[in-house]
Amino acid sequence: MSSQIKLAVLDMDGTVLSNDHRISKENNEAVKLAVENGITVVIATGRSLMAVEDYAEELNLNDYIITGNGSEIWHLNGPELIERTVLDTKLVELMWELRNTYKARHWAASVGKVWKQEMPDNMGELEWLKFGFDLDDEDVREDILSELKKHDGLEISNSHPLNIEVNAKGVHKAKAIHRILEFKKLNFDQVLACGDSLNDMTMIQQAGIGVAMGNAQPAVKEAADFVTLGNQEHGVAEAFRHFKLI
């Protein structure tokens, strides 16, 4: 086992999960064996807690978990909310207008609920964590990106080449990991981070070992120290074996 790595941080969609949103037997066993070997395994996902906690239970994880691309840090014992960073409501209203102008599909996460293809009448009264655009056309995506970049206060990434994910400025997975490292008195050199999309880029760049999935976007592969197998081929288990975490 690598003596350097103490913390493994894993994205879920396109990384731990196969395309049918299941955890393979190989990945499941690899995560559990890494924990037995003294590695703390933390999920860092764009999903909300309610959309990921069943997976954490399936993996027998009971430590910290990062949700909403870093907008929330929880401890699974409880679960207990550790930190939350919300979007400016005015910016959410702006993105809703953009969604309607471009007739895009969308999802948005407020505290306690994920909204898909709808928004509440009392939008301005809720606390918002993330807004996402789901698109079919690259030109439309570029037009929306251009509009978003005119506004301060937004952290823009994606979890798929044809979507856009927006958090409050400065909210990303690496920042949330940094807070967990402070709690655990560790540093980024002791982290292995594994992901596939632009919302994983910050943690892959800053980790001691940054791992891109075989199915990762090209920019993520370029930023990584190692490219493992794809999510359909149990790439997380392969990375854990390669770096002797198991």
C-alpha positions in Angstrom: 0.0 0.0 0.0 1.2 3.5 -0.8 2.4 5.1 2.4 1.8 8.6 1.0 -1.9 8.4 0.2 -4.2 8.7 3.2 -7.4 10.0 1.5 -9.1 8.9 -1.7 -11.7 11.2 -3.1 -14.1 9.8 -5.7 -16.6 11.4 -8.0 -19.7 9.3 -8.6 -21.3 9.7 -12.0 -18.9 8.6 -14.8 -16.4 7.4 -12.1 -17.6 5.1 -9.4 -20.9 4.5 -11.1 -21.4 2.6 -14.3 -23.6 4.1 -17.1 -26.7 2.4 -15.5 -25.9 4.2 -12.2 -24.8 1.1 -10.4 -21.6 0.4 -8.4 -19.8 -2.6 -9.8 -18.8 -5.5 -7.6 -15.2 -4.7 -8.5 -15.4 -1.0 -7.4 -17.4 -1.9 -4.3 -14.8 -4.4 -3.2 -11.9 -2.0 -4.0 -13.4 0.8 -1.9 -14.1 -1.5 1.1 -10.6 -3.0 0.9 -9.0 0.4 0.7 -10.9 1.4 3.9 -9.7 -1.8 5.6 -6.1 -0.7 4.6 -6.5 2.6 6.5 -7.5 4.8 3.5 -10.2 7.3 4.2 -12.6 7.3 1.2 -14.7 10.4 0.6 -17.3 10.9 -2.1 -17.2 14.3 -3.9 -20.2 14.6 -6.2 -22.3 17.1 -8.0 -25.4 15.3 -6.7 -27.3 16.4 -3.6 -27.0 14.4 -0.4 -30.3 12.7 -0.8 -29.2 11.5 -4.3 -26.0 10.0 -3.1 -26.4 8.8 0.5 -27.7 5.3 -0.5 -24.5 4.8 -2.5 -22.4 5.9 0.5 -24.3 3.3 2.6 -23.7 0.6 -0.1 -20.0 1.3 0.2 -20.1 1.3 4.0 -18.7 4.9 4.1 -19.2 6.8 7.4 -16.8 9.8 7.1 -17.2 13.2 5.3 -19.1 13.6 2.0 -19.0 16.5 -0.5 -22.2 17.3 -2.4 -23.3 19.8 -4.9 -19.8 20.2 -6.3 -18.6 21.5 -3.0 -21.5 23.7 -2.0 -22.1 21.4 1.0 -19.8 19.3 3.2 -21.5 16.7 5.4 -20.4 14.1 7.9 -22.3 10.9 7.3 -22.7 10.3 11.0 -26.1 11.8 11.4 -25.8 13.1 8.7 -24.5 16.4 10.0 -24.1 19.5 7.9 -20.6 20.9 8.3 -20.6 23.8 5.8 -22.9 25.2 3.1 -22.3 27.9 0.5 -25.3 29.2 -1.4 -25.8 31.1 -4.7 -27.0 34.6 -4.9 -30.8 34.3 -5.5 -30.6 37.1 -8.1 -28.2 35.0 -10.1 -30.5 32.0 -9.9 -33.3 34.2 -11.3 -31.0 35.3 -14.1 -30.1 31.7 -15.0 -33.8 30.8 -15.0 -34.4 33.6 -17.5 -31.5 32.3 -19.6 -33.0 28.8 -19.5 -36.3 30.1 -20.8 -34.7 32.3 -23.4 -32.8 29.4 -24.9 -35.5 26.8 -24.2 -33.0 24.7 -22.4 -33.6 21.8 -20.0 -32.4 22.5 -16.5 -32.1 21.3 -12.9 -31.5 23.3 -9.8 -30.8 22.3 -6.2 -32.2 24.3 -3.4 -31.6 23.3 0.2 -33.6 20.0 0.6 -34.9 19.6 -2.9 -33.8 19.2 -6.6 -36.0 20.9 -9.2 -36.1 19.5 -12.7 -37.8 21.4 -15.6 -39.7 23.5 -13.1 -39.0 26.2 -10.4 -41.1 27.2 -7.4 -43.1 30.4 -7.4 -41.2 31.6 -4.3 -37.8 31.2 -5.9 -36.4 34.3 -4.2 -37.2 32.9 -0.8 -35.2 29.7 -1.1 -31.5 29.0 -0.5 -29.9 27.7 -3.8 -26.9 25.5 -4.1 -26.5 24.8 -7.8 -28.1 25.5 -11.2 -27.6 23.3 -14.2 -28.3 23.6 -17.9 -28.8 20.4 -20.0 -28.3 21.1 -23.7 -28.2 19.3 -27.1 -26.4 21.9 -29.1 -22.8 23.1 -28.6 -23.5 26.5 -30.1 -26.3 27.1 -27.6 -24.0 26.0 -24.8 -21.4 28.5 -25.9 -24.0 31.3 -26.1 -25.2 30.5 -22.5 -21.6 30.3 -21.3 -20.9 33.7 -22.8 -23.8 35.2 -21.0 -22.9 33.6 -17.7 -19.3 34.8 -17.9 -20.6 38.4 -17.9 -21.6 38.0 -14.2 -19.3 37.8 -11.2 -20.2 35.4 -8.4 -20.4 32.3 -10.5 -18.3 29.1 -10.5 -18.9 27.4 -13.9 -18.1 23.7 -14.7 -19.7 20.7 -16.2 -20.4 17.0 -15.5 -20.9 16.2 -19.2 -19.7 18.0 -22.4 -23.1 19.3 -23.2 -24.2 20.6 -19.8 -23.3 23.5 -17.6 -23.1 23.4 -13.8 -23.0 26.6 -11.8 -22.2 27.2 -8.2 -21.3 30.2 -6.1 -17.9 31.7 -7.0 -15.1 29.8 -5.3 -17.2 26.7 -4.7 -15.6 23.6 -6.1 -14.5 20.2 -5.0 -10.9 21.1 -4.2 -11.9 23.8 -1.8 -14.2 21.4 0.0 -11.5 18.8 0.2 -9.1 21.4 1.6 -11.5 22.0 4.5 -11.7 18.2 5.2 -7.9 18.0 5.1 -7.8 20.8 7.7 -10.1 18.8 9.9 -7.9 15.7 9.5 -4.6 17.5 9.6 -3.6 16.1 6.2 -2.4 17.9 3.0 -3.2 17.5 -0.7 0.0 15.5 -1.3 -1.7 12.7 0.7 -4.8 12.7 -1.6 -5.7 10.5 -4.6 -8.6 12.1 -6.5 -10.5 10.4 -9.3 -13.0 11.9 -11.7 -14.1 12.4 -15.3 -15.5 15.9 -15.9 -14.7 19.6 -15.5 -16.3 19.7 -12.1 -13.5 17.3 -11.0 -10.7 19.4 -12.5 -9.7 21.3 -9.4 -9.3 18.3 -7.2 -7.5 16.3 -9.9 -5.0 19.2 -10.4 -4.4 19.7 -6.7 -4.3 16.1 -5.5 -1.0 14.4 -4.9 -2.2 11.8 -7.4 -4.9 13.0 -9.9 -6.6 10.2 -11.7 -8.8 10.7 -14.8 -11.2 8.0 -15.9 -10.7 6.4 -19.4 -14.0 8.0 -20.3 -13.0 11.4 -19.0 -13.2 14.6 -21.0 -9.9 15.4 -22.8 -9.0 18.4 -20.6 -9.4 16.2 -17.5 -7.1 13.6 -18.9 -4.5 16.2 -19.7 -4.6 17.5 -16.2 -4.3 14.1 -14.5 -1.2 12.2 -13.4 -2.7 8.9 -14.5 -5.5 7.8 -16.8 -7.2 4.6 -15.6 -9.8 2.4 -17.2 -13.3 3.7 -18.0 -16.2 3.7 -15.6 -17.7 0.6 -17.4 -14.4 -1.2 -16.8 -14.1 -0.7 -13.0 -11.5 2.1 -13.5 -11.6 3.1 -9.8 -10.6 -0.4 -8.7 -7.8 -0.4 -11.4 -6.5 3.0 -10.0 -6.5 1.7 -6.5 -4.6 -1.4 -7.6 -2.1 0.7 -9.6 -1.3 2.9 -6.7 -1.3 0.0 -4.2 -4.1 1.2 -2.1 -5.4 -2.3 -2.2 
